[in-house]
């Protein structure tokens, strides 16, 4: 199966569910024979979702800079080092999107790279505009910009209405 036309989807907002939505889409796509490449940025690859996704032969997973926490805690040297590493990885990401080897490419938490100034917004816009026609591109994370919204085909915002944190810590099996 191949997609006739792939679109650009963005899952953003302060609420829970962005990665979970992207994982659900990956499972749906793989279950229908589509090839999926799942790039997860800035998260340790320990979530329950990734354990399940790794079992599927139609899904390829890449963990990018999993040790990153927040630019607020980085020295200038650490910031520049992370930025350099991310730009190197970004070239690999773009190559995979353009290769047409995958029907669906997910860039989980990539919007953090823009928010924290590791990646210029223009890089993501350029990828959104140049992706092959049959590739579905999924972008997730907090901090969507106006330009990304304008260039996306579908935008879903997860809105936080109520949350029990910090009283209840992230729970294995529910939040990760």
ZIWO-V865659 format. One line per field, one symbol per residue. phi: phi as a letter, one per 40 degrees, with the letter a starting at -180 (. if undefined). burial: 1 if it has 16 or more other ideal C-beta (glycine too) atoms within 10 Angstrom, else 0. Layout:
BEGIN
phi: ???
burial: ???
END
This chain:
BEGIN
phi: .bccacbbbbbahccchccccccccccdcccbgccbbbcbcgbccbccdcdcdcccccbbbbbbfcccbaccbbccccdccccccccccdccdccccccgcbcbbbbcgcccccdcgcbcddccdccdcbdddcccbbbbhcgccdccdccccabbbcbcbaaccccbcdbcgbca
burial: 00000101111110000110111011101100011111111110001011001000011110111001001001000000011001001100110110000111111111111111011010111011001000111111100100010011001001000000000000000000
END
